[in-house]
């Protein structure tokens, strides 16, 4: 655990701070206007009590590093770059529902074009991400036909025999013949323009050549180009809306109920990609993570379904530095685009919440006794042991059955104890209700084994039910006892199903915990303080977590929350 003594050497200047574990691996990276003030807040008892993540960061850290910069803008970019490179576990808010590929154009004398699954470690210009690997391969095939840029990784220092692509007229083959560097570079630049959204020019080129071959009766070549044209139209969907014909626009739509975000990438009137993510946060967090931390291409305009919170000025500034001209809300008056965005979002929500087709795979891959028609998931939520609650959600035939969702108050627990909390809710539930086909526990091996022990105490064994969990650190599927953990690819449908169930149990538990806290503080000592109404009381409770923490806070700390010196001093005087 990190010692508070580290604070004495930290300057109060703008910069980036890095919490590191015992192996010196970054677990959290943040930026600050004043480093000392910001890092000091992590050691505040009230902050640790109201934010479990803050407490875990301090507990798991052994080292603290920091980098001083000249201003806030520099700190934002440095923070984004460091998070992109190190991917600290407590910074990851944005999760891909599958692994999205990119197209890379290498920075060489004769650049190569290739499919990559990550931008890390490549000296290249990146384009994408694209919807799937098949789409990328289709795009590269079109590029080979039209622009003949190489796709192989051959050593160009010595000449070698050409591959079949050269004989098919799909590659300049600088590995075999001397190729004019200027001509090759022109082709590469055309490829870059195409990947940035100039689809009409390549379409026109293919059409013109197709007609030329037909005129000279070379119908075989004309047919090949016709098929290429069909492939282009399948890959890039024309958007029949006049306002986007000459613009590069990203449309972001987030579901109100589920943490699902759909991003439509529109370039010069064509939708070139549809991406789906889950996000622990709001649209603003998505924008920060997707464009700045992941360093994806920023279009001229970004349209979003929700802009409830004001985006930081530094983020907007850097988006504009990268080419953004307008950030605005997606409104119903943009009827066609609004419909396209929400139709795609609705389909993605349905796909992720209707998991019937994945159940058979789950039986085989997880070695279950039967197809899990009924799945129940359990999660525990608390605030440093206070207001401990449990959520139980039910999926039937792959669909959430919300009328069967249940909440459990576990008032007997005054200290954090997930293992005993899980045992308590298992006993409460399954002494009165039948077992599901599959029980999902939000947690690792310890939590899963606690569930097994609880079931054993009420007369059940692993012959009666299957149980699995997910370890959050690396989305590893865990089983009871000595059974080895299972790693599945992040885009595997069975893992996606379990992650969705995990996120749903967590969402339901957190929501109940917050409501319970708010309800319990409807009547409190704060009601007796002049000037503290329902709104200020709610803000204070949400920030400090308890009356005791408000009592222990300085009036300056209280004032930072309610921004009224007179009332802040009254509150402090009242508790003194």
C-alpha positions in Angstrom: 0.0 0.0 0.0 1.3 3.5 -0.9 2.5 5.5 2.0 1.2 9.1 2.4 4.8 10.3 2.8 5.1 10.3 -1.0 3.2 13.6 -1.0 6.0 15.7 0.5 8.1 15.7 -2.7 5.3 16.3 -5.2 5.2 19.9 -6.6 2.0 21.8 -7.0 2.3 22.2 -10.8 0.4 20.9 -13.8 1.3 17.4 -14.8 0.5 13.7 -14.9 0.7 11.3 -12.0 1.1 7.5 -12.2 0.2 5.0 -9.6 2.2 1.8 -9.9 1.9 -1.7 -8.4 4.7 -3.8 -6.8 6.0 -4.7 -10.2 6.2 -1.0 -11.2 3.3 -1.6 -13.7 1.0 1.5 -14.0 -2.5 0.7 -12.6 -3.9 4.3 -12.8 -2.8 7.4 -14.7 -4.3 10.8 -14.2 -3.8 14.5 -15.0 -3.9 17.5 -12.7 -3.8 21.3 -12.7 -1.9 21.0 -9.4 -0.2 17.7 -8.8 0.1 17.8 -5.0 -3.5 18.8 -4.4 -4.8 16.1 -6.8 -2.7 13.2 -5.5 -3.4 14.3 -1.9 -7.2 13.7 -2.5 -6.5 10.0 -3.0 -5.5 9.8 0.7 -8.6 11.6 1.9 -10.7 9.2 4.0 -13.9 10.7 2.7 -12.9 10.3 -0.9 -11.9 6.6 -0.2 -15.2 6.0 1.5 -17.3 7.4 -1.3 -15.3 6.0 -4.2 -14.1 2.4 -3.9 -11.9 2.7 -6.9 -9.8 5.5 -5.2 -9.3 3.2 -2.2 -8.2 0.3 -4.3 -5.8 2.4 -6.3 -4.0 3.5 -3.1 -4.1 0.0 -1.6 -2.7 -1.7 -4.7 0.0 0.9 -5.3 3.6 0.6 -4.1 5.1 3.5 -6.1 4.0 6.9 -7.4 5.6 8.6 -10.4 4.8 12.0 -11.8 5.7 14.1 -14.8 5.6 17.9 -14.7 4.4 19.8 -17.8 3.9 23.5 -18.7 0.1 23.6 -18.8 -3.2 21.7 -18.6 -3.3 21.1 -22.4 0.0 19.3 -22.3 -1.1 17.2 -19.3 -4.3 16.0 -21.1 -2.3 14.8 -24.2 0.4 13.2 -22.1 -2.2 11.5 -20.0 -4.0 10.2 -23.1 -0.7 8.9 -24.6 0.4 7.2 -21.4 -3.0 5.5 -21.0 -3.0 4.4 -24.6 0.5 2.8 -24.2 0.2 1.3 -20.7 -3.6 0.5 -20.5 -3.8 0.7 -16.7 -6.6 -1.4 -15.4 -8.3 1.4 -13.5 -8.4 3.7 -16.5 -10.3 1.3 -18.8 -13.8 2.7 -19.1 -14.4 1.9 -22.8 -14.7 -1.7 -23.8 -15.0 -3.1 -27.3 -17.7 -5.6 -27.8 -15.3 -7.3 -30.2 -11.8 -6.7 -31.4 -11.9 -4.1 -34.2 -9.2 -4.1 -36.8 -7.3 -1.2 -38.4 -5.5 -0.7 -41.7 -1.9 0.3 -41.4 0.2 2.0 -44.0 3.8 1.6 -42.9 6.4 4.4 -43.0 9.0 2.9 -45.4 10.6 3.8 -48.7 7.9 1.6 -50.3 5.1 1.6 -47.8 3.2 -1.6 -47.1 -0.5 -1.9 -46.4 -1.7 -4.4 -43.9 -4.4 -5.5 -41.5 -3.6 -4.9 -37.8 -5.5 -5.6 -34.6 -3.8 -2.9 -32.5 -2.0 0.3 -33.2 0.7 -0.4 -30.6 4.2 -1.1 -31.8 3.7 -0.1 -35.5 5.5 2.7 -37.3 2.6 3.5 -39.5 -0.4 5.6 -40.3 -3.6 4.0 -39.1 -7.1 4.0 -40.6 -10.2 2.7 -38.9 -11.3 1.0 -36.8 -13.4 -1.1 -39.1 -16.5 -3.2 -38.3 -14.7 -6.6 -38.9 -11.8 -8.4 -40.3 -13.7 -9.4 -43.4 -14.4 -5.8 -44.2 -10.7 -4.9 -43.9 -9.7 -7.8 -46.2 -12.3 -6.6 -48.7 -10.9 -3.0 -48.6 -7.3 -4.3 -49.1 -8.4 -6.4 -52.1 -9.9 -3.3 -53.7 -6.7 -1.3 -53.0 -4.6 -4.1 -54.6 -6.7 -4.1 -57.7 -6.7 -0.4 -58.2 -3.5 1.0 -56.6 -1.1 -2.0 -56.6 0.4 -1.1 -53.2 2.3 -4.0 -51.7 0.8 -6.1 -48.9 3.8 -8.5 -48.3 6.5 -8.1 -45.7 9.4 -9.1 -47.9 12.9 -7.7 -47.4 13.3 -5.1 -50.2 17.1 -4.8 -49.7 17.5 -7.6 -52.2 15.5 -8.7 -55.2 13.5 -11.9 -55.2 11.0 -13.8 -57.3 7.6 -12.1 -57.6 4.5 -13.6 -56.0 1.3 -14.3 -57.8 -0.1 -10.8 -57.1 2.5 -9.3 -59.4 1.4 -11.7 -62.2 -2.2 -10.8 -61.6 -1.3 -7.1 -61.9 -2.2 -6.4 -58.3 1.2 -5.3 -57.0 4.1 -3.1 -58.2 6.4 -5.7 -56.7 9.3 -3.5 -55.6 10.8 -6.8 -54.2 11.2 -7.9 -57.9 11.6 -4.9 -60.1 12.9 -1.3 -59.8 9.8 0.8 -59.2 9.7 4.5 -59.6 9.5 5.9 -56.1 7.4 8.9 -57.1 4.8 6.8 -58.9 4.6 4.4 -56.0 4.2 7.3 -53.5 1.4 8.8 -55.7 -0.4 5.5 -55.4 0.1 5.4 -51.6 -1.3 9.0 -51.3 -4.4 7.9 -53.3 -4.9 5.0 -51.0 -4.7 7.4 -48.0 -7.3 9.7 -49.6 -9.5 6.7 -50.2 -9.2 5.5 -46.6 -10.0 9.0 -45.4 -13.4 8.8 -47.1 -12.8 9.7 -50.8 -14.8 6.7 -52.0 -16.4 8.4 -55.0 -13.1 8.8 -56.8 -12.2 5.1 -56.6 -15.8 4.2 -57.6 -15.6 6.4 -60.6 -12.1 5.0 -61.6 -13.5 1.4 -61.4 -16.6 2.3 -63.4 -14.6 4.0 -66.2 -12.2 1.1 -66.5 -15.0 -1.4 -66.5 -16.6 0.4 -69.5 -13.3 0.7 -71.3 -12.7 -3.0 -71.1 -16.3 -3.7 -72.2 -15.7 -1.4 -75.3 -12.6 -3.4 -76.3 -14.6 -6.6 -75.7 -12.5 -7.8 -72.8 -15.5 -9.0 -71.0 -13.6 -11.1 -68.5 -11.7 -8.0 -67.2 -14.9 -6.0 -67.3 -16.7 -8.6 -65.2 -13.9 -8.6 -62.6 -14.2 -4.9 -62.2 -18.0 -5.1 -62.0 -17.6 -7.6 -59.1 -15.1 -5.2 -57.5 -17.7 -2.5 -57.8 -20.3 -4.7 -56.1 -17.8 -5.4 -53.3 -17.2 -1.7 -52.9 -20.9 -1.0 -52.6 -21.3 -3.8 -50.0 -18.5 -2.5 -47.9 -19.4 1.2 -47.9 -23.1 1.9 -47.5 -24.3 5.2 -49.2 -26.2 7.5 -46.8 -28.9 9.2 -48.8 -28.9 12.4 -46.8 -27.8 15.6 -48.6 -26.2 17.3 -45.6 -23.5 14.5 -45.2 -22.5 14.2 -48.9 -19.3 16.2 -48.5 -18.6 15.9 -44.8 -16.8 13.5 -42.5 -19.1 12.8 -39.5 -19.1 10.5 -36.6 -22.5 9.8 -35.1 -22.5 8.5 -31.5 -25.7 7.0 -29.9 -25.9 5.6 -26.4 -28.7 3.5 -25.0 -30.5 5.1 -22.0 -30.8 1.8 -20.1 -27.9 -0.4 -21.0 -24.2 0.8 -21.2 -24.1 0.2 -24.9 -22.7 2.8 -27.4 -22.9 2.6 -31.2 -20.6 4.7 -33.3 -21.4 5.2 -37.0 -18.4 6.5 -39.1 -19.6 8.5 -42.1 -17.2 9.7 -44.7 -18.2 11.8 -47.7 -21.8 10.4 -47.7 -20.8 6.7 -47.1 -21.1 4.8 -43.8 -17.8 3.1 -43.7 -18.0 1.5 -40.3 -20.4 0.6 -37.4 -18.7 0.0 -34.1 -20.2 -1.1 -30.7 -18.8 -0.5 -27.3 -19.8 -0.8 -23.6 -18.8 2.2 -21.4 -18.5 2.7 -17.7 -19.5 6.4 -18.0 -21.4 8.8 -20.2 -21.0 10.1 -23.7 -18.3 12.6 -22.5 -16.2 9.7 -21.2 -16.6 8.0 -24.5 -15.4 11.0 -26.5 -12.4 11.3 -24.2 -11.5 7.6 -24.4 -12.2 7.0 -28.1 -10.6 10.1 -29.6 -7.9 11.2 -27.2 -6.8 8.1 -25.3 -7.2 5.7 -28.3 -6.0 8.4 -30.7 -8.6 7.6 -33.4 -9.2 9.8 -36.3 -11.2 13.0 -35.4 -13.8 13.9 -38.1 -15.0 17.4 -39.1 -18.2 16.9 -37.0 -19.3 14.7 -34.1 -23.0 14.3 -33.5 -24.0 12.7 -30.2 -27.3 11.5 -28.8 -26.7 13.0 -25.4 -24.7 16.0 -24.2 -26.0 16.4 -20.7 -22.6 17.1 -19.1 -20.3 19.8 -20.3 -17.2 18.5 -22.0 -13.9 19.7 -20.6 -12.5 22.7 -22.5 -9.1 21.0 -22.9 -10.8 18.0 -24.6 -12.7 20.3 -27.1 -9.5 22.2 -27.7 -7.5 19.1 -28.6 -10.3 17.7 -30.7 -10.3 21.0 -32.7 -6.5 20.8 -33.0 -7.1 17.4 -34.6 -9.6 18.8 -37.1 -13.0 18.9 -35.4 -15.2 21.8 -36.5 -18.4 21.1 -34.7 -19.6 19.0 -31.8 -23.4 18.9 -31.5 -26.4 17.0 -30.4 -28.1 14.5 -32.7 -31.6 15.8 -32.9 -34.9 14.3 -34.2 -35.1 17.0 -36.9 -32.2 15.2 -38.6 -34.8 12.6 -39.2 -32.9 10.2 -41.5 -29.6 10.2 -39.6 -31.4 10.0 -36.3 -33.4 7.0 -37.6 -30.2 5.3 -38.9 -28.4 5.7 -35.6 -31.2 4.5 -33.4 -32.1 1.6 -35.6 -28.5 0.4 -35.4 -28.4 1.0 -31.6 -31.7 -0.9 -31.1 -30.4 -3.8 -33.2 -27.2 -3.9 -31.1 -29.1 -3.8 -27.8 -31.3 -6.6 -29.0 -28.3 -8.6 -30.1 -26.6 -8.2 -26.8 -29.6 -8.8 -24.7 -31.1 -11.6 -26.7 -28.6 -14.3 -26.2 -30.5 -17.4 -27.1 -28.2 -18.5 -29.9 -25.2 -18.4 -27.6 -26.7 -20.8 -24.9 -25.8 -24.0 -26.8 -22.2 -22.8 -27.2 -22.1 -22.0 -23.5 -23.1 -25.6 -22.6 -20.2 -27.0 -24.6 -17.5 -24.5 -23.9 -18.2 -24.2 -20.1 -18.9 -27.9 -19.7 -22.3 -27.3 -18.3 -24.7 -30.1 -17.4 -27.4 -28.7 -19.7 -28.3 -25.7 -21.8 -28.6 -22.8 -19.4 -32.2 -21.7 -20.2 -32.5 -20.0 -16.8 -29.4 -18.0 -15.7 -29.3 -16.0 -12.5 -26.6 -13.5 -11.7 -25.6 -12.1 -8.3 -23.6 -9.0 -7.4 -22.8 -7.2 -4.1 -22.6 -3.5 -3.7 -21.6 -1.4 -0.7 -19.9 1.8 0.4 -17.0 0.7 2.5 -19.3 -1.9 4.2 -22.1 0.5 4.7 -25.5 0.0 2.9 -24.5 -3.5 1.7 -27.0 -4.7 -0.9 -27.2 -7.6 -3.4 -28.8 -7.7 -6.8 -30.2 -10.8 -8.5 -31.0 -10.7 -12.1 -32.7 -13.4 -14.3 -32.2 -14.3 -17.9 -34.6 -16.7 -19.5 -33.8 -18.2 -22.9 -31.1 -15.6 -23.4 -33.3 -12.6 -22.6 -33.4 -10.4 -19.4 -36.6 -11.2 -17.4 -36.8 -8.0 -15.5 -40.0 -8.9 -13.6 -37.9 -11.6 -11.8 -35.1 -9.2 -10.8 -34.7 -9.0 -7.0 -32.9 -6.7 -4.5 -31.6 -7.8 -1.1 -30.7 -5.6 1.8 -27.9 -7.0 3.9 -28.0 -4.7 6.9 -26.2 -7.2 9.1 -22.9 -6.3 7.4 -21.1 -3.2 8.7 -17.7 -4.0 7.2 -16.8 -4.9 3.6 -17.1 -8.7 3.2 -18.1 -9.9 -0.2 -17.6 -13.6 0.6 -20.0 -13.6 3.5 -22.4 -11.2 1.7 -22.6 -13.7 -1.2 -23.3 -16.6 1.2 -26.0 -14.6 2.9 -27.9 -13.7 -0.3 -27.5 -17.3 -1.7 -29.1 -18.7 1.5 -31.9 -16.1 1.4 -32.7 -16.8 -2.3 -32.4 -20.6 -2.6 -34.0 -21.6 0.6 -37.2 -20.3 -0.9 -36.7 -20.5 -4.7 -35.6 -23.2 -7.1 -32.1 -23.2 -8.5 -31.4 -21.9 -12.0 -29.6 -23.8 -14.7 -26.5 -21.6 -14.3 -25.6 -19.3 -11.4 -23.3 -16.4 -12.3 -21.3 -14.7 -9.6 -19.8 -11.3 -10.2 -16.3 -12.0 -8.9 -13.3 -14.3 -9.0 -12.5 -17.8 -7.5 -13.1 -16.7 -3.9 -16.6 -15.4 -4.6 -17.5 -18.4 -6.6 -16.3 -20.8 -3.9 -18.3 -18.8 -1.3 -21.4 -19.4 -3.4 -20.6 -23.2 -3.5 -20.2 -23.3 0.3 -23.4 -21.4 0.9 -25.3 -23.8 -1.3 -23.7 -26.7 0.5 -25.0 -25.4 3.8 -28.6 -25.5 2.5 -28.3 -29.0 1.1 -27.1 -28.5 -2.5 -24.0 -29.7 -4.3 -22.3 -29.0 -7.7 -24.3 -32.0 -9.0 -27.4 -29.8 -8.7 -26.2 -26.6 -10.4 -23.4 -25.1 -12.5 -21.6 -21.9 -11.2 -19.2 -19.6 -13.0 -17.8 -16.1 -12.4 -15.6 -13.6 -14.1 -12.4 -12.1 -12.7 -12.5 -8.4 -13.7 -8.8 -7.9 -14.1 -8.6 -9.8 -17.4 -12.2 -11.0 -18.1 -11.1 -14.5 -17.1 -13.9 -17.1 -16.6 -13.5 -18.9 -13.2 -15.1 -22.1 -11.9 -15.5 -23.7 -8.5 -12.7 -25.7 -6.8 -9.7 -26.8 -8.7 -11.1 -26.4 -12.2 -8.7 -24.2 -14.3 -9.7 -20.7 -15.3 -10.8 -20.2 -18.9 -9.5 -17.4 -21.2 -11.7 -16.7 -24.2 -11.1 -14.1 -27.0 -12.8 -10.8 -26.0 -15.2 -11.1 -29.0 -16.3 -14.6 -28.2 -20.1 -14.7 -27.9 -20.1 -16.8 -24.7 -17.7 -14.4 -23.0 -19.7 -11.4 -24.3 -22.9 -13.1 -22.8 -21.3 -13.4 -19.4 -19.9 -9.9 -19.5 -23.3 -8.6 -20.3 -24.8 -10.5 -17.4 -22.1 -9.2 -15.2 -22.7 -5.6 -16.3 -26.4 -6.0 -15.7 -26.0 -7.4 -12.2 -23.6 -4.6 -11.4 -25.8 -1.9 -12.8 -28.8 -3.2 -10.8 -26.9 -3.5 -7.6 -25.3 0.0 -7.8 -28.6 1.6 -8.6 -30.2 0.0 -5.6 -27.3 1.0 -3.3 -27.6 4.6 -4.4 -31.3 4.7 -3.9 -31.0 3.1 -0.4 -28.4 5.7 0.6 -30.5 8.6 -0.7 -33.6 7.2 1.1 -31.8 6.7 4.4 -30.6 10.3 4.4 -34.0 11.9 3.6 -34.2 12.5 7.3 -31.0 13.5 8.9 -29.3 16.1 11.1 -28.7 18.2 8.0 -32.4 19.1 8.0 -31.8 21.1 11.2 -29.2 23.4 9.6 -30.6 26.7 8.2 -29.8 27.0 4.5 -29.4 23.3 3.8 -32.3 22.2 1.7 -33.0 18.9 -0.1 -30.7 19.8 -3.0 -27.6 20.7 -0.9 -28.3 17.7 1.4 -28.2 15.4 -1.5 -25.0 16.9 -2.9 -23.3 16.6 0.5 -24.4 13.0 1.1 -23.4 11.9 -2.5 -20.0 13.5 -2.1 -19.0 12.5 1.5 -21.0 9.3 1.8 -22.0 9.7 5.5 -22.8 12.3 8.2 -19.6 11.2 10.0 -17.5 12.2 7.0 -19.3 15.5 6.8 -18.6 16.1 10.4 -14.9 15.2 10.0 -14.5 17.4 7.0 -13.1 21.0 7.1 -15.3 23.9 6.1 -13.1 24.4 3.1 -13.7 20.8 1.9 -17.5 21.3 2.4 -17.3 24.6 0.5 -15.7 22.9 -2.5 -18.9 20.8 -2.7 -21.6 23.4 -2.1 -19.7 26.5 -3.1 -21.2 28.8 -0.4 -18.8 29.9 2.3 -21.5 31.2 4.7 -23.5 27.9 4.6 -20.3 25.8 4.7 -19.2 27.5 7.9 -22.7 27.1 9.4 -22.5 23.3 8.7 -19.1 23.1 10.3 -20.2 25.1 13.4 -23.3 22.9 13.7 -21.3 19.7 14.0 -18.7 21.3 16.2 
